[in-house]
Amino acid sequence: MHRNFDLGTLRSFITVAETGGMTAAANKLHMTQSTVSMQIKRLEEGIGLALLDRNGGRGIRPTAEGDQLLGYARSMLDLNDEIWGRLTAPKYEGLISLGVPGDIIRPHIPNVLKQFNRDFPRVRVKLTTAGSIELSAAIAQGQQDLILTTEVYEEGKSLAPNGELLSVEPLLWTGALAGHAWQERPLPLGLVRGCAFRKPTVNALEAVGIPWIDAVDTDSEDSTSVAVAADFAVRPELPGFTDPDIEEIEHRGALPTLPQCSVNLYLAEGPNKNLAGELANYIRNAFRG
């Protein structure tokens, strides 16, 4: 006799495993905690296995059997969501342009584009990576439908009418693993042209009298990553950077504290506004998640 998994229960199981708690999962799923707990209980009783370890000091974690189910469950839900997306999505077609600074393209944008392509297969997204200043000029000139920018955060300051605050994070000094470039004077900076972090970084250094030089001259984020990873330069970054050869510098006050910066979303007026707005929803959900 064939037995079937309930996809809603699998979704709850995945969310509990990812958030580490029943209450956090319930909030994310917009369900009650008791409903989620009951779903997990029925799933474990149905399989006859303990899928979650509730005795650890760091929240609920999958057991070995739970880890095994987790992989299958994600594949099942990905296929389910793809089918629903392709059969029920509005029949949008066309081309939209998205501009993102290279230093914040990860971790969210690859998965956003994958999900959007799954749900809107007739829409092509043209991705541009450039500095925030260049992207802001491009959307003002009608060359971009949707952009993300990084800007110095000023509490109480309003964005333009087409702008929306996604997140606020502190800027961090980063350098090569166990590197020493941060101790050099003048301090070698690795920043792309038009980087929104340049002005606040330079202002912070000059305010405490630390001399600096540009160690690279490039539009390529990859080039600055190579320079920093090689201990040839340092650069400011937002938390969440993913380069394995770069780490936050533990300077113990030898470098100035950098200001908080915001990630903002701007949506252009024009014929593609509704379609670009659909992509904007995916970006919002990624940052909120």
Secondary structure, DSSP 4 states (H G I P E B T S, - for coil): ------HHHHHHHHHHHHHSSHHHHHHHHT--HHHHHHHHHHHHHHHTS--EE--STTS-EE-HHHHHHHHHHHHHHHHHHHHHHHHHS----EEEEEEE-GGGSTTTHHHHHHHHHHH-TTEEEEEEE--HHHHHHHHHTTS-SEEEEEEE--TTPPPPTTEEEEEEEE-EEEEETT--GGG-SSEEE---TT-TTHHHHHHHHHHTT--EEE----S-HHHHHHHHHTTS-BEEE-TT---TTEEE---TTSSPPPPEEEEEEEE--STTHHHHHHHHHHHHHHHH-
